[in-house]
Amino acid sequence: MQTIIRLGIQVSLVAVAAFGALPGAKETSMEVRPDVMLFGATAEQIDLGRWAARRFENGGLRTPDVEIHFHKRLSACRGYFGRARLGRVDVCAPEAMTQRVLLHEMSHVWLDQNVNDRVRERFLVLRGLGSWNASSDPWELRGHEQGAEILSWSLSARIFTPLIPDNDASALATAFELLTGTRQQSG
């Protein structure tokens, strides 16, 4: 009987090692700030989560309240490299793009938590856009996407080129200040 139990436990451990977790098991989590929780993160992704939170702080902004879930497959992000919704960020990007995607998606959460309708309207006028987030508008002409690109550009110390029109530094700095009420930090 003990041999059968031991064999059952060994088979279960092999299955956990092979598949990563038991069916229905919860993702492992890690708090990197009181308001930033990571799920399914490797050691490198934990460092990346800390880096992203510091970028908000260094930019003079409150870190958004966010759950960040790291995935190995694009299907977890509905075929995109990242997704943000209701305080949750899902990152499915290849390693070379994870830093950019994480900061962009966290910027969406920050915008949702900190930008009111009045500021959104002023931003749309400033940028010459028709909507904040209408799916009928191309991605690069949505206010929500431009806002996330502008925040992530500024918070990354301008290492990422925003993938939006009218992306010269002066126009981006003006838009950053409108969205955040904070002057862009140099360097």
Secondary structure as UniProt FT lines:
FT   HELIX           2..19
FT   TURN            23..24
FT   STRAND          29..33
FT   TURN            34..35
FT   STRAND          36..39
FT   HELIX           43..58
FT   TURN            59..60
FT   STRAND          66..70
FT   HELIX           74..77
FT   TURN            78..79
FT   STRAND          82..85
FT   TURN            86..87
FT   STRAND          88..91
FT   HELIX           95..97
FT   HELIX           98..114
FT   HELIX           117..127
FT   TURN            135..136
FT   HELIX           139..141
FT   HELIX           143..155
FT   TURN            156..158
FT   HELIX           169..180
//
